[in-house]
Amino acid sequence: MPKSRTKAIAKSSSVDNNIAVAVERLTAAFNDSNNSVSVQSTENTKLAAQIKRLSKKRTTLLKRKKTATTKAKKTPDAETRKVLAAVVKEITGTTKELTKLRTQKTTVSEELTALKAGQKKASMYLTAIEKADKVLNKPKKKARRRKKKAVVAS
C-alpha cells in the first residue's frame, strides 16, 4: 500500500497570499528604515554640531588657562588663583560633556550605518521584485497570421 501524505499541498491562493504579504512586509520595512534613517541622520547632525561647538569652547578655554597660568606665575595673588581655578573647573566640565557627546555620536553613527545598509538592501529587493513583476505581467503576444505564399504558375 502506498503511504499517505502527511503534509498538505499548498493551494495557489495561499501561495499568492504569502507572496503578497511578503512584499507588503518588505515595503513596510523599507518605509520604516527610511523614517529611521532620516531621524538618526538629523540626530547625528545635531550631535556633530554640539561636539564642534564644545571643541571650540575647549580650545578657547585651554588658551585662557595658559594665559591665566602665566599671570598666576607673575603675580601669585588670590584673584589670579581664583580665575585659574574657574577656568580649570570649566575645562573639566566641558571635557566631560564632550566625551559623553562623543560616545553618543559613535553609537548613533553605528546605528545609522546599519540602518542605511538595511535600507539599501530593502531598496534593492524591492526594485528586483518590481522588475520581475514587469516581466511576469507582460501580456502574451498574439500569434501573427502567416502570409500565404503565392503559387507561381509556370
C-alpha positions as CSV (number, residue, x, y, z in Angstrom):
1,M,0.0,0.0,0.0
2,P,1.2,3.5,-0.8
3,K,2.0,5.8,2.1
4,S,-0.5,8.6,2.7
5,R,0.8,12.1,2.6
6,T,1.3,13.8,6.0
7,K,1.9,17.3,4.6
8,A,-0.9,19.2,2.9
9,I,-0.2,20.5,-0.6
10,A,-0.2,24.3,-0.8
11,K,-3.0,25.9,-2.8
12,S,-2.3,28.6,-5.3
13,S,-4.4,31.1,-3.4
14,S,-2.3,30.6,-0.3
15,V,1.0,30.9,-2.2
16,D,-0.2,34.1,-3.9
17,N,-1.3,35.4,-0.5
18,N,2.1,34.6,1.1
19,I,3.9,36.4,-1.7
20,A,1.6,39.4,-1.3
21,V,2.2,39.5,2.4
22,A,6.0,39.2,2.0
23,V,6.1,42.1,-0.5
24,E,3.9,44.1,1.9
25,R,6.2,43.4,4.8
26,L,9.3,44.3,2.7
27,T,7.7,47.6,1.7
28,A,6.8,48.3,5.3
29,A,10.4,47.5,6.4
30,F,11.7,49.9,3.6
31,N,9.4,52.7,4.8
32,D,10.4,52.1,8.4
33,S,14.1,52.2,7.5
34,N,13.6,55.5,5.5
35,N,12.0,57.1,8.6
36,S,14.6,55.8,10.9
37,V,17.5,56.9,8.7
38,S,16.0,60.5,8.5
39,V,15.6,60.7,12.3
40,Q,19.0,59.2,13.0
41,S,20.8,61.4,10.5
42,T,19.2,64.6,12.0
43,E,20.3,63.5,15.4
44,N,23.8,62.7,14.1
45,T,24.0,66.2,12.6
46,K,22.9,67.8,15.9
47,L,25.4,65.8,17.8
48,A,28.2,66.8,15.4
49,A,27.3,70.5,15.7
50,Q,27.3,70.2,19.5
51,I,30.7,68.4,19.5
52,K,32.1,71.1,17.2
53,R,30.8,73.9,19.4
54,L,32.2,72.3,22.6
55,S,35.5,71.5,20.9
56,K,35.9,75.2,20.0
57,K,34.9,76.2,23.6
58,R,37.5,73.8,25.0
59,T,40.3,75.2,22.8
60,T,39.5,78.7,23.9
61,L,39.4,77.6,27.5
62,L,42.8,76.0,27.1
63,K,44.2,79.2,25.7
64,R,42.6,81.1,28.6
65,K,44.1,78.6,31.1
66,K,47.5,79.2,29.6
67,T,47.2,83.0,29.9
68,A,45.8,82.6,33.5
69,T,48.7,80.3,34.4
70,T,51.3,82.8,33.2
71,K,49.5,85.6,35.1
72,A,49.4,83.5,38.2
73,K,53.2,82.8,38.0
74,K,53.8,86.6,37.6
75,T,51.5,87.7,40.3
76,P,50.5,84.9,42.6
77,D,47.6,86.5,44.5
78,A,44.1,85.1,45.4
79,E,42.4,86.8,42.4
80,T,44.6,85.1,39.7
81,R,44.3,81.7,41.5
82,K,40.5,82.1,41.5
83,V,40.5,82.8,37.8
84,L,42.8,79.9,37.1
85,A,40.6,77.5,39.2
86,A,37.4,78.7,37.5
87,V,39.0,78.1,34.1
88,V,40.2,74.6,35.1
89,K,36.8,73.8,36.5
90,E,35.1,74.9,33.3
91,I,37.6,72.9,31.2
92,T,36.8,69.7,33.2
93,G,33.0,70.2,32.8
94,T,33.4,70.8,29.1
95,T,35.6,67.8,28.6
96,K,33.2,65.5,30.5
97,E,30.3,66.8,28.3
98,L,32.4,66.3,25.2
99,T,33.3,62.7,26.0
100,K,29.6,62.0,26.7
101,L,28.5,63.5,23.4
102,R,31.3,61.7,21.5
103,T,30.1,58.3,22.9
104,Q,26.5,59.2,21.9
105,K,27.6,60.1,18.4
106,T,29.5,56.9,17.9
107,T,26.5,54.8,18.9
108,V,24.2,56.9,16.7
109,S,26.7,56.7,13.8
110,E,27.0,52.9,14.1
111,E,23.2,52.6,14.2
112,L,22.8,54.9,11.2
113,T,25.3,52.9,9.2
114,A,23.4,49.7,9.9
115,L,20.1,51.3,9.1
116,K,21.5,52.6,5.8
117,A,22.7,49.1,4.9
118,G,19.3,47.7,5.7
119,Q,17.6,50.5,3.7
120,K,19.8,49.7,0.7
121,K,19.1,46.0,0.9
122,A,15.4,46.5,1.1
123,S,15.5,49.0,-1.8
124,M,17.4,46.6,-4.0
125,Y,15.0,43.8,-3.1
126,L,12.0,46.0,-4.0
127,T,13.5,47.1,-7.3
128,A,14.3,43.4,-8.2
129,I,10.7,42.4,-7.3
130,E,9.3,45.3,-9.4
131,K,11.4,44.2,-12.4
132,A,10.3,40.6,-12.0
133,D,6.7,41.7,-11.8
134,K,7.0,43.7,-15.0
135,V,8.4,40.6,-16.8
136,L,5.8,38.3,-15.3
137,N,2.8,40.5,-16.0
138,K,3.6,41.2,-19.7
139,P,0.6,40.4,-21.9
140,K,1.1,37.4,-24.1
141,K,1.9,38.2,-27.7
142,K,-0.7,37.2,-30.2
143,A,0.3,34.8,-32.9
144,R,0.7,36.5,-36.2
145,R,-1.1,35.3,-39.1
146,R,1.2,33.7,-41.7
147,K,1.0,35.1,-45.1
148,K,0.1,32.6,-47.8
149,K,2.8,32.0,-50.3
150,A,1.7,32.9,-53.8
151,V,1.9,29.9,-56.1
152,V,3.9,30.8,-59.1
153,A,2.4,29.2,-62.2
154,S,4.8,28.3,-64.9
